[in-house]
Protein backbone atom coordinates (compact mmCIF):
# COMPACT_ATOMS: atom_id res chain seq x y z
CA UNK A 1 0.00 0.00 0.00
CA UNK A 2 1.58 3.32 -1.15
CA UNK A 3 -0.23 6.65 -0.78
CA UNK A 4 -3.48 4.78 -0.19
CA UNK A 5 -3.20 2.86 -3.47
CA UNK A 6 -2.84 -0.90 -3.54
CA UNK A 7 -0.11 -1.53 -6.10
CA UNK A 8 -0.96 -5.20 -6.47
CA UNK A 9 1.59 -7.89 -7.15
CA UNK A 10 4.99 -6.92 -8.52
CA UNK A 11 5.06 -7.68 -12.27
CA UNK A 12 8.35 -9.57 -11.81
CA UNK A 13 7.08 -11.75 -8.99
CA UNK A 14 5.88 -14.46 -11.37
CA UNK A 15 2.35 -14.51 -9.96
CA UNK A 16 0.01 -16.13 -12.54
CA UNK A 17 -2.96 -14.00 -11.37
CA UNK A 18 -2.02 -10.34 -10.87
CA UNK A 19 -4.32 -8.20 -8.72
CA UNK A 20 -4.07 -5.08 -10.86
CA UNK A 21 -7.74 -5.19 -11.89
CA UNK A 22 -10.73 -3.30 -10.45
CA UNK A 23 -14.20 -4.78 -10.62
CA UNK A 24 -17.11 -2.54 -11.51
CA UNK A 25 -18.50 -2.46 -7.95
CA UNK A 26 -15.19 -1.27 -6.51
CA UNK A 27 -14.85 1.32 -9.24
CA UNK A 28 -18.38 2.69 -8.73
CA UNK A 29 -17.85 2.91 -4.96
CA UNK A 30 -14.51 4.77 -5.19
CA UNK A 31 -16.01 8.26 -5.48
CA UNK A 32 -15.19 8.99 -9.13
CA UNK A 33 -16.25 12.59 -9.97
CA UNK A 34 -19.09 12.75 -12.47
CA UNK A 35 -18.76 14.35 -15.88
CA UNK A 36 -20.94 17.47 -16.11
CA UNK A 37 -22.05 16.80 -19.69
CA UNK A 38 -20.88 13.35 -20.74
CA UNK A 39 -22.57 13.46 -24.15
CA UNK A 40 -20.81 16.67 -25.23
CA UNK A 41 -17.53 15.58 -23.68
CA UNK A 42 -17.49 12.22 -25.45
CA UNK A 43 -18.35 13.94 -28.72
CA UNK A 44 -15.53 16.46 -28.30
CA UNK A 45 -12.99 13.78 -27.41
CA UNK A 46 -14.11 11.65 -30.35
CA UNK A 47 -13.88 14.54 -32.82
CA UNK A 48 -10.36 15.28 -31.68
CA UNK A 49 -9.01 11.74 -32.06
CA UNK A 50 -11.47 9.68 -34.17
CA UNK A 51 -10.52 6.51 -32.24
CA UNK A 52 -10.77 3.14 -33.92
CA UNK A 53 -11.21 -0.19 -32.17
CA UNK A 54 -8.22 -0.86 -29.94
CA UNK A 55 -7.48 2.84 -29.32
CA UNK A 56 -7.07 4.40 -25.88
CA UNK A 57 -7.75 8.11 -25.39
CA UNK A 58 -6.59 9.79 -22.18
CA UNK A 59 -7.73 13.32 -21.40
CA UNK A 60 -7.16 15.85 -18.61
CA UNK A 61 -9.90 18.22 -17.38
CA UNK A 62 -9.00 21.50 -15.73
CA UNK A 63 -10.63 22.88 -12.59
CA UNK A 64 -13.56 24.18 -14.69
CA UNK A 65 -14.11 20.77 -16.27
CA UNK A 66 -12.78 21.91 -19.64
CA UNK A 67 -10.57 19.60 -21.68
CA UNK A 68 -7.02 20.87 -21.13
CA UNK A 69 -5.05 18.14 -22.94
CA UNK A 70 -5.55 14.73 -24.48
CA UNK A 71 -3.66 11.98 -26.29
CA UNK A 72 -4.61 8.78 -28.08
CA UNK A 73 -2.55 5.65 -28.65
CA UNK A 74 -2.82 1.95 -29.43
CA UNK A 75 -1.27 -0.28 -26.74
CA UNK A 76 0.76 -3.35 -27.57
CA UNK A 77 -1.50 -6.40 -28.03
CA UNK A 78 0.46 -8.46 -25.53
CA UNK A 79 0.14 -5.81 -22.80
CA UNK A 80 -2.90 -6.94 -20.83
CA UNK A 81 -1.96 -6.20 -17.22
CA UNK A 82 -2.85 -3.05 -15.32
CA UNK A 83 0.81 -2.41 -14.51
CA UNK A 84 1.68 -2.18 -18.21
CA UNK A 85 -1.37 -0.03 -18.90
CA UNK A 86 -0.39 2.31 -16.05
CA UNK A 87 3.07 2.81 -17.52
CA UNK A 88 1.61 3.62 -20.94
CA UNK A 89 -0.81 6.17 -19.46
CA UNK A 90 1.96 7.83 -17.44
CA UNK A 91 4.13 8.13 -20.53
CA UNK A 92 1.44 9.99 -22.42
CA UNK A 93 0.34 12.13 -19.47
CA UNK A 94 3.93 13.33 -19.03
CA UNK A 95 4.04 14.30 -22.69
CA UNK A 96 0.85 16.36 -22.78
CA UNK A 97 0.69 18.12 -19.39
CA UNK A 98 2.94 18.86 -16.37
CA UNK A 99 2.31 16.99 -13.15
CA UNK A 100 0.57 18.55 -10.12
CA UNK A 101 2.44 16.64 -7.42
CA UNK A 102 3.42 19.84 -5.59
CA UNK A 103 -0.18 20.93 -5.02
CA UNK A 104 -1.77 20.16 -1.64
CA UNK A 105 -4.66 18.47 -3.47
CA UNK A 106 -5.45 17.72 -7.12
CA UNK A 107 -7.30 20.31 -9.17
CA UNK A 108 -7.25 18.56 -12.53
CA UNK A 109 -8.85 15.24 -13.45
CA UNK A 110 -7.72 12.42 -15.72
CA UNK A 111 -10.34 10.59 -17.78
CA UNK A 112 -10.03 7.61 -20.12
CA UNK A 113 -11.96 6.44 -23.18
CA UNK A 114 -11.40 2.94 -24.51
CA UNK A 115 -12.67 2.06 -27.99
CA UNK A 116 -13.13 -1.67 -28.45
CA UNK A 117 -15.17 -4.33 -30.20
CA UNK A 118 -17.75 -6.49 -28.47
CA UNK A 119 -20.78 -5.96 -26.28
CA UNK A 120 -21.09 -2.96 -23.94
CA UNK A 121 -20.45 -3.33 -20.23
CA UNK A 122 -17.50 -4.08 -18.01
CA UNK A 123 -14.82 -6.57 -19.07
CA UNK A 124 -11.69 -7.77 -17.31
CA UNK A 125 -9.56 -5.59 -19.56
CA UNK A 126 -11.71 -2.60 -18.60
CA UNK A 127 -10.89 -3.46 -15.00
CA UNK A 128 -7.17 -3.47 -15.81
CA UNK A 129 -7.44 -0.04 -17.46
CA UNK A 130 -9.44 1.25 -14.48
CA UNK A 131 -6.65 0.21 -12.16
CA UNK A 132 -4.14 1.84 -14.49
CA UNK A 133 -6.08 5.11 -14.64
CA UNK A 134 -6.42 5.31 -10.88
CA UNK A 135 -2.73 4.58 -10.31
CA UNK A 136 -1.43 6.86 -13.07
CA UNK A 137 -3.62 9.71 -11.82
CA UNK A 138 -2.13 9.53 -8.34
CA UNK A 139 1.44 9.33 -9.65
CA UNK A 140 0.87 12.42 -11.83
CA UNK A 141 -0.90 14.47 -9.16
CA UNK A 142 -4.36 14.24 -10.76
CA UNK A 143 -7.78 13.11 -9.63
CA UNK A 144 -9.00 9.87 -11.12
CA UNK A 145 -11.97 10.64 -13.32
CA UNK A 146 -14.51 8.85 -15.49
CA UNK A 147 -13.90 5.70 -17.51
CA UNK A 148 -15.78 5.60 -20.82
CA UNK A 149 -16.30 2.54 -22.99
CA UNK A 150 -16.87 3.00 -26.72
CA UNK A 151 -18.32 -0.07 -28.45
CA UNK A 152 -20.36 -0.71 -31.62
CA UNK A 153 -23.49 -0.12 -29.51
CA UNK A 154 -22.40 3.39 -28.49
CA UNK A 155 -20.68 5.02 -25.51
CA UNK A 156 -21.13 4.28 -21.82
CA UNK A 157 -19.70 5.87 -18.68
CA UNK A 158 -18.97 2.77 -16.63
CA UNK A 159 -20.05 3.04 -13.04
CA UNK A 160 -22.79 5.68 -13.36
CA UNK A 161 -24.97 4.21 -16.11
CA UNK A 162 -25.05 7.19 -18.49
CA UNK A 163 -24.77 6.21 -22.14
CA UNK A 164 -25.66 7.10 -25.72
CA UNK A 165 -25.74 5.62 -29.21
CA UNK A 166 -23.46 8.14 -30.92
CA UNK A 167 -20.57 8.23 -31.29
CA UNK A 168 -19.81 4.52 -31.38
CA UNK A 169 -16.80 2.35 -32.19
CA UNK A 170 -17.35 2.73 -35.93
CA UNK A 171 -18.00 6.48 -35.98
CA UNK A 172 -14.39 7.23 -36.94
CA UNK A 173 -15.35 6.33 -40.53
CA UNK A 174 -17.77 9.28 -40.57
CA UNK A 175 -14.95 11.76 -39.94
CA UNK A 176 -13.55 14.20 -42.52
CA UNK A 177 -11.75 12.72 -45.53
CA UNK A 178 -8.14 13.91 -45.80
CA UNK A 179 -7.32 14.72 -49.43
CA UNK A 180 -4.11 15.56 -51.26
CA UNK A 181 -4.18 19.29 -52.05
CA UNK A 182 -0.77 19.72 -53.67
CA UNK A 183 1.57 17.44 -55.61
CA UNK A 184 5.38 17.79 -55.82
CA UNK A 185 7.00 18.78 -59.15
CA UNK A 186 7.40 15.96 -61.64
CA UNK A 187 10.96 15.17 -62.80
CA UNK A 188 11.96 15.60 -66.43
CA UNK A 189 11.98 11.89 -67.14
CA UNK A 190 8.31 11.69 -66.18
CA UNK A 191 7.31 14.29 -68.78
CA UNK A 192 5.56 13.23 -72.01
CA UNK A 193 7.87 11.82 -74.69
CA UNK A 194 7.62 14.79 -77.11
CA UNK A 195 8.12 17.42 -74.40
CA UNK A 196 11.02 15.49 -72.90
CA UNK A 197 12.74 15.32 -76.31
CA UNK A 198 12.35 19.03 -76.85
CA UNK A 199 13.80 19.80 -73.43
CA UNK A 200 16.72 17.41 -73.69
CA UNK A 201 17.77 18.39 -77.21
CA UNK A 202 19.17 21.87 -76.35
CA UNK A 203 20.89 20.48 -73.27
CA UNK A 204 22.59 17.72 -75.24
CA UNK A 205 23.70 20.19 -77.92
CA UNK A 206 25.12 22.50 -75.27
CA UNK A 207 27.04 19.64 -73.63
CA UNK A 208 28.39 18.67 -77.06
CA UNK A 209 29.75 22.18 -77.65
CA UNK A 210 31.37 22.23 -74.22
CA UNK A 211 33.01 18.89 -74.91
CA UNK A 212 34.55 20.23 -78.13
CA UNK A 213 35.92 23.29 -76.34
CA UNK A 214 37.34 21.38 -73.35
CA UNK A 215 39.97 18.64 -73.80
CA UNK A 216 39.10 17.16 -70.41
CA UNK A 217 36.80 14.17 -70.40
CA UNK A 218 33.40 14.48 -68.69
CA UNK A 219 31.46 11.78 -66.83
CA UNK A 220 29.08 9.76 -68.99
CA UNK A 221 26.03 11.10 -67.09
CA UNK A 222 24.61 14.58 -66.83
CA UNK A 223 23.72 16.44 -63.62
CA UNK A 224 20.37 15.71 -62.02
CA UNK A 225 17.67 18.02 -63.25
CA UNK A 226 14.12 18.75 -62.24
CA UNK A 227 11.49 19.84 -64.67
CA UNK A 228 9.82 23.20 -64.30
CA UNK A 229 7.04 22.86 -61.68
CA UNK A 230 3.69 22.34 -63.31
CA UNK A 231 0.58 24.21 -62.12
CA UNK A 232 -0.71 22.98 -58.75
CA UNK A 233 -3.27 20.20 -59.11
CA UNK A 234 -5.96 19.24 -56.66
CA UNK A 235 -7.03 15.69 -56.24
CA UNK A 236 -8.95 13.66 -53.74
CA UNK A 237 -12.17 11.84 -53.08
CA UNK A 238 -15.44 12.79 -51.60
Order of alpha helices (4+ residues) and beta strands (2+ residues): alpha-alpha-beta-beta-alpha-beta-alpha-beta-beta-beta-alpha
